[in-house]
Amino acid sequence: MGNVAIETLAEDMFQLVTECAGKKNLKAGDLTKAMIAKHGEDGCDKADCKKAIRMLMENGRCVYSYMGGSYIVLPPKEE
């Protein structure tokens, strides 16, 4: 258990997914590595990142997309 709040991790992940939207597809592992790199080993761990990803999915801020692998993307915009 790291010392960074799950909400903070989720927000940081959301920012990263938003920045990469349309340019690069991110896997859950990519987000986890990015958060550990940003906050350090003491700040968060894989379990924390998993909870943050679950939070993004449950809130509908991100969705899973499958294109030869599972990617985390922004939900499609409703017309």
N, CA, C and O atoms as a GROMACS GRO file, in nm:
protein
  316
    1MET      N    1   0.085  -0.118   0.000
    1MET     CA    2   0.000   0.000   0.000
    1MET      C    3   0.089   0.124   0.000
    1MET      O    4   0.171   0.144   0.090
    2GLY      N    5   0.072   0.206  -0.102
    2GLY     CA    6   0.154   0.326  -0.114
    2GLY      C    7   0.096   0.442  -0.035
    2GLY      O    8  -0.008   0.429   0.030
    3ASN      N    9   0.165   0.554  -0.041
    3ASN     CA   10   0.117   0.671   0.034
    3ASN      C   11   0.047   0.772  -0.057
    3ASN      O   12   0.017   0.883  -0.014
    4VAL      N   13   0.021   0.734  -0.182
    4VAL     CA   14  -0.053   0.821  -0.274
    4VAL      C   15  -0.198   0.773  -0.276
    4VAL      O   16  -0.224   0.654  -0.288
    5ALA      N   17  -0.292   0.866  -0.263
    5ALA     CA   18  -0.435   0.830  -0.262
    5ALA      C   19  -0.475   0.767  -0.395
    5ALA      O   20  -0.426   0.806  -0.501
    6ILE      N   21  -0.566   0.669  -0.388
    6ILE     CA   22  -0.615   0.602  -0.509
    6ILE      C   23  -0.679   0.704  -0.603
    6ILE      O   24  -0.665   0.695  -0.725
    7GLU      N   25  -0.750   0.802  -0.546
    7GLU     CA   26  -0.813   0.906  -0.628
    7GLU      C   27  -0.709   0.985  -0.707
    7GLU      O   28  -0.731   1.021  -0.822
    8THR      N   29  -0.595   1.013  -0.643
    8THR     CA   30  -0.486   1.085  -0.709
    8THR      C   31  -0.430   1.003  -0.824
    8THR      O   32  -0.406   1.054  -0.933
    9LEU      N   33  -0.409   0.875  -0.799
    9LEU     CA   34  -0.359   0.786  -0.905
    9LEU      C   35  -0.457   0.782  -1.022
    9LEU      O   36  -0.417   0.790  -1.138
   10ALA      N   37  -0.586   0.769  -0.989
   10ALA     CA   38  -0.687   0.763  -1.095
   10ALA      C   39  -0.686   0.891  -1.178
   10ALA      O   40  -0.696   0.886  -1.300
   11GLU      N   41  -0.674   1.005  -1.111
   11GLU     CA   42  -0.671   1.133  -1.182
   11GLU      C   43  -0.548   1.143  -1.272
   11GLU      O   44  -0.558   1.186  -1.386
   12ASP      N   45  -0.432   1.102  -1.220
   12ASP     CA   46  -0.309   1.104  -1.299
   12ASP      C   47  -0.319   1.010  -1.420
   12ASP      O   48  -0.274   1.044  -1.530
   13MET      N   49  -0.379   0.894  -1.398
   13MET     CA   50  -0.398   0.798  -1.509
   13MET      C   51  -0.491   0.857  -1.614
   13MET      O   52  -0.466   0.844  -1.734
   14PHE      N   53  -0.598   0.921  -1.568
   14PHE     CA   54  -0.693   0.982  -1.661
   14PHE      C   55  -0.624   1.088  -1.746
   14PHE      O   56  -0.647   1.096  -1.866
   15GLN      N   57  -0.540   1.169  -1.683
   15GLN     CA   58  -0.465   1.272  -1.757
   15GLN      C   59  -0.376   1.209  -1.864
   15GLN      O   60  -0.369   1.258  -1.977
   16LEU      N   61  -0.310   1.099  -1.828
   16LEU     CA   62  -0.221   1.030  -1.922
   16LEU      C   63  -0.299   0.971  -2.038
   16LEU      O   64  -0.257   0.983  -2.154
   17VAL      N   65  -0.412   0.908  -2.010
   17VAL     CA   66  -0.496   0.851  -2.116
   17VAL      C   67  -0.546   0.963  -2.207
   17VAL      O   68  -0.551   0.946  -2.329
   18THR      N   69  -0.585   1.077  -2.148
   18THR     CA   70  -0.633   1.191  -2.226
   18THR      C   71  -0.523   1.244  -2.318
   18THR      O   72  -0.548   1.274  -2.434
   19GLU      N   73  -0.400   1.257  -2.264
   19GLU     CA   74  -0.288   1.307  -2.344
   19GLU      C   75  -0.255   1.214  -2.460
   19GLU      O   76  -0.218   1.261  -2.568
   20CYS      N   77  -0.269   1.085  -2.439
   20CYS     CA   78  -0.232   0.987  -2.541
   20CYS      C   79  -0.346   0.951  -2.635
   20CYS      O   80  -0.326   0.877  -2.731
   21ALA      N   81  -0.466   1.001  -2.608
   21ALA     CA   82  -0.584   0.967  -2.689
   21ALA      C   83  -0.559   0.998  -2.836
   21ALA      O   84  -0.519   1.109  -2.872
   22GLY      N   85  -0.582   0.899  -2.921
   22GLY     CA   86  -0.564   0.918  -3.064
   22GLY      C   87  -0.420   0.904  -3.111
   22GLY      O   88  -0.395   0.895  -3.231
   23LYS      N   89  -0.325   0.903  -3.017
   23LYS     CA   90  -0.184   0.893  -3.054
   23LYS      C   91  -0.128   0.755  -3.020
   23LYS      O   92  -0.059   0.692  -3.100
   24LYS      N   93  -0.160   0.711  -2.898
   24LYS     CA   94  -0.102   0.587  -2.850
   24LYS      C   95  -0.204   0.517  -2.762
   24LYS      O   96  -0.270   0.581  -2.680
   25ASN      N   97  -0.217   0.386  -2.779
   25ASN     CA   98  -0.306   0.309  -2.694
   25ASN      C   99  -0.227   0.260  -2.573
   25ASN      O  100  -0.117   0.207  -2.587
   26LEU      N  101  -0.284   0.278  -2.456
   26LEU     CA  102  -0.216   0.239  -2.332
   26LEU      C  103  -0.280   0.115  -2.272
   26LEU      O  104  -0.402   0.104  -2.263
   27LYS      N  105  -0.195   0.022  -2.232
   27LYS     CA  106  -0.242  -0.097  -2.161
   27LYS      C  107  -0.238  -0.067  -2.012
   27LYS      O  108  -0.176   0.030  -1.968
   28ALA      N  109  -0.306  -0.150  -1.935
   28ALA     CA  110  -0.307  -0.133  -1.789
   28ALA      C  111  -0.164  -0.134  -1.736
   28ALA      O  112  -0.131  -0.056  -1.646
   29GLY      N  113  -0.079  -0.220  -1.789
   29GLY     CA  114   0.060  -0.227  -1.746
   29GLY      C  115   0.137  -0.099  -1.773
   29GLY      O  116   0.223  -0.059  -1.695
   30ASP      N  117   0.105  -0.034  -1.886
   30ASP     CA  118   0.170   0.093  -1.920
   30ASP      C  119   0.136   0.200  -1.817
   30ASP      O  120   0.222   0.275  -1.773
   31LEU      N  121   0.007   0.204  -1.778
   31LEU     CA  122  -0.036   0.302  -1.679
   31LEU      C  123   0.028   0.274  -1.544
   31LEU      O  124   0.071   0.366  -1.474
   32THR      N  125   0.035   0.147  -1.508
   32THR     CA  126   0.095   0.109  -1.380
   32THR      C  127   0.242   0.151  -1.376
   32THR      O  128   0.288   0.211  -1.278
   33LYS      N  129   0.316   0.120  -1.483
   33LYS     CA  130   0.458   0.157  -1.489
   33LYS      C  131   0.475   0.309  -1.482
   33LYS      O  132   0.565   0.359  -1.414
   34ALA      N  133   0.389   0.382  -1.552
   34ALA     CA  134   0.398   0.528  -1.553
   34ALA      C  135   0.373   0.586  -1.414
   34ALA      O  136   0.442   0.679  -1.372
   35MET      N  137   0.276   0.531  -1.342
   35MET     CA  138   0.245   0.582  -1.208
   35MET      C  139   0.356   0.548  -1.108
   35MET      O  140   0.390   0.630  -1.022
   36ILE      N  141   0.413   0.428  -1.120
   36ILE     CA  142   0.524   0.392  -1.030
   36ILE      C  143   0.645   0.480  -1.062
   36ILE      O  144   0.718   0.520  -0.971
   37ALA      N  145   0.666   0.510  -1.190
   37ALA     CA  146   0.777   0.598  -1.228
   37ALA      C  147   0.754   0.740  -1.175
   37ALA      O  148   0.848   0.806  -1.131
   38LYS      N  149   0.628   0.786  -1.179
   38LYS     CA  150   0.597   0.922  -1.135
   38LYS      C  151   0.601   0.935  -0.983
   38LYS      O  152   0.658   1.031  -0.930
   39HIS      N  153   0.540   0.840  -0.914
   39HIS     CA  154   0.525   0.851  -0.768
   39HIS      C  155   0.629   0.770  -0.690
   39HIS      O  156   0.639   0.783  -0.568
   40GLY      N  157   0.705   0.687  -0.759
   40GLY     CA  158   0.807   0.607  -0.692
   40GLY      C  159   0.750   0.479  -0.633
   40GLY      O  160   0.629   0.466  -0.613
   41GLU      N  161   0.839   0.385  -0.604
   41GLU     CA  162   0.800   0.256  -0.546
   41GLU      C  163   0.727   0.275  -0.413
   41GLU      O  164   0.637   0.198  -0.380
   42ASP      N  165   0.766   0.378  -0.337
   42ASP     CA  166   0.703   0.402  -0.207
   42ASP      C  167   0.566   0.467  -0.223
   42ASP      O  168   0.481   0.456  -0.134
   43GLY      N  169   0.544   0.535  -0.334
   43GLY     CA  170   0.420   0.609  -0.353
   43GLY      C  171   0.302   0.522  -0.390
   43GLY      O  172   0.190   0.545  -0.345
   44CYS      N  173   0.327   0.419  -0.473
   44CYS     CA  174   0.216   0.332  -0.515
   44CYS      C  175   0.272   0.198  -0.558
   44CYS      O  176   0.390   0.184  -0.588
   45ASP      N  177   0.184   0.099  -0.561
   45ASP     CA  178   0.223  -0.033  -0.608
   45ASP      C  179   0.118  -0.083  -0.708
   45ASP      O  180   0.021  -0.013  -0.737
   46LYS      N  181   0.139  -0.204  -0.760
   46LYS     CA  182   0.048  -0.257  -0.862
   46LYS      C  183  -0.096  -0.267  -0.811
   46LYS      O  184  -0.190  -0.240  -0.886
   47ALA      N  185  -0.112  -0.305  -0.685
   47ALA     CA  186  -0.247  -0.318  -0.629
   47ALA      C  187  -0.318  -0.183  -0.626
   47ALA      O  188  -0.437  -0.174  -0.657
   48ASP      N  189  -0.245  -0.078  -0.589
   48ASP     CA  190  -0.303   0.058  -0.587
   48ASP      C  191  -0.345   0.098  -0.729
   48ASP      O  192  -0.453   0.154  -0.749
   49CYS      N  193  -0.258   0.070  -0.825
   49CYS     CA  194  -0.286   0.107  -0.964
   49CYS      C  195  -0.408   0.031  -1.016
   49CYS      O  196  -0.489   0.086  -1.090
   50LYS      N  197  -0.420  -0.096  -0.976
   50LYS     CA  198  -0.535  -0.175  -1.017
   50LYS      C  199  -0.665  -0.115  -0.963
   50LYS      O  200  -0.766  -0.109  -1.033
   51LYS      N  201  -0.661  -0.070  -0.838
   51LYS     CA  202  -0.779  -0.006  -0.777
   51LYS      C  203  -0.813   0.124  -0.850
   51LYS      O  204  -0.930   0.154  -0.873
   52ALA      N  205  -0.710   0.200  -0.887
   52ALA     CA  206  -0.732   0.327  -0.956
   52ALA      C  207  -0.794   0.302  -1.094
   52ALA      O  208  -0.884   0.375  -1.136
   53ILE      N  209  -0.745   0.200  -1.165
   53ILE     CA  210  -0.801   0.166  -1.296
   53ILE      C  211  -0.946   0.123  -1.280
   53ILE      O  212  -1.032   0.163  -1.359
   54ARG      N  213  -0.975   0.043  -1.179
   54ARG     CA  214  -1.112  -0.001  -1.154
   54ARG      C  215  -1.203   0.120  -1.128
   54ARG      O  216  -1.317   0.125  -1.173
   55MET      N  217  -1.150   0.217  -1.054
   55MET     CA  218  -1.226   0.337  -1.024
   55MET      C  219  -1.260   0.413  -1.153
   55MET      O  220  -1.373   0.460  -1.170
   56LEU      N  221  -1.163   0.425  -1.243
   56LEU     CA  222  -1.187   0.493  -1.371
   56LEU      C  223  -1.293   0.421  -1.453
   56LEU      O  224  -1.377   0.485  -1.516
   57MET      N  225  -1.290   0.289  -1.452
   57MET     CA  226  -1.387   0.209  -1.528
   57MET      C  227  -1.527   0.224  -1.469
   57MET      O  228  -1.624   0.245  -1.541
   58GLU      N  229  -1.536   0.213  -1.336
   58GLU     CA  230  -1.666   0.220  -1.270
   58GLU      C  231  -1.730   0.359  -1.284
   58GLU      O  232  -1.852   0.371  -1.292
   59ASN      N  233  -1.646   0.463  -1.287
   59ASN     CA  234  -1.697   0.599  -1.304
   59ASN      C  235  -1.731   0.630  -1.449
   59ASN      O  236  -1.794   0.733  -1.478
   60GLY      N  237  -1.691   0.543  -1.540
   60GLY     CA  238  -1.718   0.565  -1.682
   60GLY      C  239  -1.624   0.666  -1.746
   60GLY      O  240  -1.648   0.710  -1.858
   61ARG      N  241  -1.516   0.703  -1.676
   61ARG     CA  242  -1.422   0.800  -1.733
   61ARG      C  243  -1.333   0.736  -1.838
   61ARG      O  244  -1.285   0.803  -1.930
   62CYS      N  245  -1.310   0.605  -1.824
   62CYS     CA  246  -1.232   0.529  -1.921
   62CYS      C  247  -1.304   0.397  -1.948
   62CYS      O  248  -1.386   0.353  -1.868
   63VAL      N  249  -1.273   0.336  -2.062
   63VAL     CA  250  -1.329   0.206  -2.097
   63VAL      C  251  -1.218   0.118  -2.153
   63VAL      O  252  -1.114   0.167  -2.197
   64TYR      N  253  -1.243  -0.012  -2.150
   64TYR     CA  254  -1.149  -0.104  -2.214
   64TYR      C  255  -1.183  -0.114  -2.360
   64TYR      O  256  -1.300  -0.117  -2.398
   65SER      N  257  -1.080  -0.118  -2.443
   65SER     CA  258  -1.097  -0.136  -2.586
   65SER      C  259  -1.012  -0.256  -2.625
   65SER      O  260  -0.901  -0.272  -2.574
   66TYR      N  261  -1.062  -0.338  -2.714
   66TYR     CA  262  -0.984  -0.456  -2.753
   66TYR      C  263  -0.946  -0.447  -2.899
   66TYR      O  264  -1.032  -0.452  -2.987
   67MET      N  265  -0.816  -0.433  -2.924
   67MET     CA  266  -0.763  -0.431  -3.060
   67MET      C  267  -0.635  -0.514  -3.060
   67MET      O  268  -0.525  -0.460  -3.066
   68GLY      N  269  -0.651  -0.646  -3.054
   68GLY     CA  270  -0.535  -0.733  -3.048
   68GLY      C  271  -0.474  -0.735  -2.909
   68GLY      O  272  -0.370  -0.799  -2.888
   69GLY      N  273  -0.534  -0.668  -2.816
   69GLY     CA  274  -0.491  -0.660  -2.677
   69GLY      C  275  -0.585  -0.565  -2.606
   69GLY      O  276  -0.653  -0.486  -2.670
   70SER      N  277  -0.589  -0.572  -2.476
   70SER     CA  278  -0.679  -0.483  -2.400
   70SER      C  279  -0.612  -0.349  -2.375
   70SER      O  280  -0.502  -0.342  -2.320
   71TYR      N  281  -0.677  -0.244  -2.417
   71TYR     CA  282  -0.626  -0.109  -2.398
   71TYR      C  283  -0.726  -0.027  -2.317
   71TYR      O  284  -0.846  -0.054  -2.319
   72ILE      N  285  -0.674   0.071  -2.248
   72ILE     CA  286  -0.760   0.161  -2.171
   72ILE      C  287  -0.769   0.291  -2.249
   72ILE      O  288  -0.668   0.356  -2.276
   73VAL      N  289  -0.892   0.328  -2.286
   73VAL     CA  290  -0.914   0.446  -2.369
   73VAL      C  291  -1.027   0.531  -2.311
   73VAL      O  292  -1.098   0.489  -2.220
   74LEU      N  293  -1.042   0.651  -2.366
   74LEU     CA  294  -1.155   0.736  -2.327
   74LEU      C  295  -1.280   0.678  -2.393
   74LEU      O  296  -1.272   0.622  -2.502
   75PRO      N  297  -1.394   0.690  -2.326
   75PRO     CA  298  -1.516   0.639  -2.388
   75PRO      C  299  -1.548   0.717  -2.515
   75PRO      O  300  -1.513   0.834  -2.526
   76PRO      N  301  -1.615   0.651  -2.611
   76PRO     CA  302  -1.648   0.724  -2.734
   76PRO      C  303  -1.742   0.839  -2.704
   76PRO      O  304  -1.829   0.830  -2.617
   77LYS      N  305  -1.725   0.948  -2.777
   77LYS     CA  306  -1.810   1.065  -2.756
   77LYS      C  307  -1.949   1.036  -2.812
   77LYS      O  308  -1.962   0.981  -2.922
   78GLU      N  309  -2.051   1.073  -2.737
   78GLU     CA  310  -2.187   1.051  -2.783
   78GLU      C  311  -2.228   1.165  -2.875
   78GLU      O  312  -2.205   1.283  -2.845
   79GLU      N  313  -2.287   1.130  -2.985
   79GLU     CA  314  -2.328   1.230  -3.085
   79GLU      C  315  -2.458   1.292  -3.044
   79GLU      O  316  -2.510   1.379  -3.114
   0.00000   0.00000   0.00000
